[in-house]
Amino acid sequence: SDIALPSGANAEASVPDWFTEARFGMFIHWGVYALAARHEWVMTREEMDAATYQRYLDHFEADRYDPRDWARRAREAGMRYVVITAKHHDGFCLWDSDLTDWSVASTPHGRDLLGPFVEACRAEGLRIGFYYSLLDWHHPDFTVDGLHPLRNGDVETLNAGRDLTRYREYLHGHVRELLTRYAPVSYLFFDFSYSDDDHKRDVFNGKGAAEWGSEELLAMCRELQPDIIVNDRLDVPGDLVSPEQYQPLGPMTVAGRPVPWEACQTLNGSWGYDRDELHHKSPELLVRMLVDGVSNGGNLLLNVAPDGRGALPPVVRDTLAGIGEWMELHERSVRGAGPVTLPVDVLGPSDVRLTQRGDRLYLHLFAWPMRHVHLGGLGGRVAYAQLLHDGSEIRWTEADPTVRAYGSGMGGLPAGAVTFELPVLRPDVLVPVV
Ligand code: H79
């Protein structure tokens, strides 16, 4: 979806330091829909009933599943936490739940996928998060609504025997299983509520806090995992704001206060593996998205979609490696960094982002400038300036309004402006010698 979900965090929201420090995580959408290979909403887009969808369970071998490979690639890309779809909207569970057979246990693979995943991530020092879908298009008590695969059937009859209070118990039971079997779990990404009036007009039987039992669910999460981070899609205030495929224009606030936030983004527009969606964001663009988020106080949860056999496609591996190359040189400008608190003012050029970590200011140039960068408000504050990738010195001068350098050439700069002198060519772009 290209829609930023309506969301809200508690104005008092806070998250543990590890999360803000990390800044960059891996989202993994994997389930039997990877075999259909045409978007994770295929079940409802094509109005498949469970019997039709069963073919994907029947052919789910996951014979190339190698969570240590995923974890290593996440770590090398500079990610520090991983959030995997334990259950998506199709209701299929990646673990062998006591509460349903609609799980990996009923596939040719036949055994728990989350245990090995959690172990592999921990070995790489990654924090564990689970995505859990509030929607469930398979559960017999989940009432048919406007998003459901059976929405064009005889809905009244279908819903006659369905009881959302039983579904609520199932949902709570699942979360209890996940938080006890795989503890410690650092993060839960619930998805999603659609109960407000606007949505009720479009989508009959919208569902929200009452249907999910959100307050009770949240209390259980906190009881089982006191330090857990829970996102804001339960229709009650959460610990962070979770814009979807959307980069906020500035720091996100609730009641005027900055709140923790995390943008989730796809590589190619689909969350689940989509064989035919070949438009991929470049590593350069993804790095800009990461930097843009950090400059506004946010994290990036970047999605990858393993294929039906469990492998990361070559383009995904290359993209992660490309990001990793950048992170190797520039990590400290994002990890542990955040928005600028110094009273600095970008005078030009404008296509830049600023981040700050302690007393270090990082200037990210999204386009290479015409030799000079001017920052206002830094008079007397600059001790040293360098390019980050190689540590090379950047010379700078502080504007002195009483001096007319080069005639009137440097006019127009306010007092306290600092002008940095960059090489004409971007130095990491090699020019072939002919
Ligand atoms: O798991 C990925 C997606 O499958 C899932 N969230 C990410 C992380 C997702 N996709 N879309 N959405 C969540 C939101 C969907 C919103 C819509 Fe609607 C459904 C727009 C129109 C139909 C809800 C109901 C909002 C308006 C009506």
Residues whose N, C-alpha, C, O or C-beta is under 5 A from the ligand:
A	BS01	H79	S1 E40 D191 Y194 H199 V203 W271
